[in-house]
Amino acid sequence: MEFNLFTLIFLLVILASVIALLWLNFRQDRAIKATFDEVPQGFKNDISLEDHQKAGRYTQAKLLVSHFEVIVSTVVLLLWTIGGGINQLDIFWLDIIPASPLVQGSAFILSIMLIASLIDLPFSIYRNFVLEQKFGFNRMSFITFISDLLKELLLTFIVGIPLIYTILFLMDVMGGAWWIYVWITISLFSLTMMWIYPTFIAPIFNKFKPLENSNLNKRIDNLLQRTGFKNDGIFVMDGSKRSSHGNAYFTGLGKNKRIVFFDTLLNGMEDREVEAILAHELGHFHHKHIRQRMISSFVFSLISLALLGYLIKQGWFFHGLGVSQSSNHTALVIFTLILPVFGFFITPFSNLISRKHEFQADAFAARHTDANDLISSLVKLYKENSSSLSPDKYYSAFHDTHPSATLRIERLK
């Protein structure tokens, strides 16, 4: 391990981000305690003190898990980098597959992904079968949990191996401009996955059936006609197979778009409230939020790959992060590992844009449906999902892509 200035910068940024994350968790916990014994104004007629306190305990339990995840993920990152983990794994695969750098690099990256999944496995088990179970949300059997893991692993191999190999191949043969070709490949891959996801991937994990509620279908058809939105169908997903949390989403690209409601959402909402939730989602399409996010993602990935194109030529980048022998696959991995650390402090800006989009989508829904229906649906969602009604403002700025319930309802009123 060769310590240099970049090593010091890396360690300082990690320290700052860990302190910030734990401090934000502390502030959120304090905000929950401060409002624990009284339902916030505006919700007293709809949410009981018992439900409010359940949401508070649920939030605190998730914060406790977050404490451990922050610490464990930081230790793992340090072990991978300055601890020499990446270097040792690279040497391991070099000894096994010395004659084929592309196969060696692909095996190296896949093994990193597999180890990361194994490290996260205890947290995933705890979240589902302890935390969610304790608060009555988990409906997933252990057989379903294992089945999901195996399906995800199989998809990773089927989809991931060709993509990783292609990226490493382009990095090897395209010279100094490799990052442009890799960016084009990743962008086309992302668009393709978005297009095929509703039809080929989502049904691997869940069952989808057409919406059978004729009155709700009529409401939705009228709403779609008023807003000029075209889709490939309205479907109900068996979300209750895994959780009692309710949700709704759009998926797909171009003409291959689907509207999907969780069955748990439909069971707890009136038809007019479901229509208001859908109108909110349509608001995102009306304001082209999905397109803006896609473009932002592509621009960010282009800038990131261009930066990696520079760093891959710098010895200090590898040596400062515990890698003795530079290579395309080690550069790709260490850059992917450290990028979230250096990007942590710009998170509030992207979340700010996201919350602005949510306000715009709410306003669209209020124009095309009754705002009171959206308000009542939001209250039900916050209640049934045990979401905090009084998050700390700084914690929310760093972590929340949606405004708090209080702010959203105030705007709608």
C-alpha positions, 0 to 999 in steps of 0.5 A: 500500500502506497499512501499519497495525497489522494489517499489522504483526500479519500480518507478525509472524504470518507470520514466527513461522509460517515460523520454527516450520515450518523449526524443526520440519523441522530437529527432524525431520531431527535425529530421523531422523539420531539413529536412522538407524543402528539400527532402533527397539526393537520393529521389529528383527524385522520391518524391516531396517536397509536399509528403516529407512534408506530410510525415513529418506532418504525423510523427509529428501528430503520435508523438503527439498521442504518447506523450499522450499515453505514459503519459496515459499508465504510469498513468494507470499502476501506478493506477493498481499497487501502486494505488491499482487498481488490489487489489480492482478488486481482492477483487471485484471478491473475493466477487462475486465468493468466492468459485471458485478460478479458475473461480474468477481468470479467471474473474479477468484477463478477466476484466483487458483485457476488461478495458484495451481495453476500455481505449485504445478505444479513442486512436484507434478511434482518430487514425483511424477517425481523424489522418488517416482521416486527411492524407487521409489514413482511409477508414474504416467506423464506422460500420466496426470499431464496427464490428471489435471490437465485433469480437475481443471481441467474439474471446477473449472470445472463445479462451481466457477463456479456455487458461486463465483457463488452465494456472491458473489450471496448476499454481494451481496443478503442484507445483513449476514446474508449469511454465514449464507446462504453457510454454509448453501450451502457446508454443503449443497454439501459434503454433496452432494459427499460423497454423489455422490463415490463414484459420479460423481467418483472413477470419473473418475480411477480404476477400481473393481471389486468385491472378488473374493477370496471368502475375504476377502469372507466375512471382511469380511461377518462383520465387518460383521455383527458391527459392524452396519455397512451399506455400498454395496459393497466395491471395489478401486481401481487405486491402482497406476496412480499409486503403490505406496503402499497405503491403504484408505478409506471414502467417501460419505454415508448409504447411499451409502457404499463401502469402498475398498481400494487394489490395492497394499494387497491385494497386500501383506497377508494376509486377516486383516490386511486385516480388521484394517485394515477393523476400524480404519476401522469403529472411526471410524464406531462412535465417530462420528469422521466425524460429529464431524469434519463438525460441527467443520468446519461450526462452524469455517466458520460462525465463519470466515464470521461473522468475515469478515462483520465484517472485510469492513466494516473498511477497515483489513482491506483497506488493511493487506493491499494492497487499495485498493478493498474488494469481496466477492470481494477480501475472500473471497480475502484472508481465505482466503489469510491464515486458514491463517497465523493458524490455524497455531498451533491445528493441534496441538490438532486433530491431538491430537484426531485422534490420540486418534481413531486410538487409539480406532479401534485399540482397536475393531479389537483388540476385533473382530479379533486385535490382532496382525493389526493390529500386523503390518498396521501394520508392513507399511504403515510398511515399504512406505510408508517411513514414519518410525518415530521422528518428532520429538515436536514435529514430529509434534504439528504435522503428524501426524494419526496417532500414531507406529507405536511408540505405536500398537503399544505401545497395542495390545500 
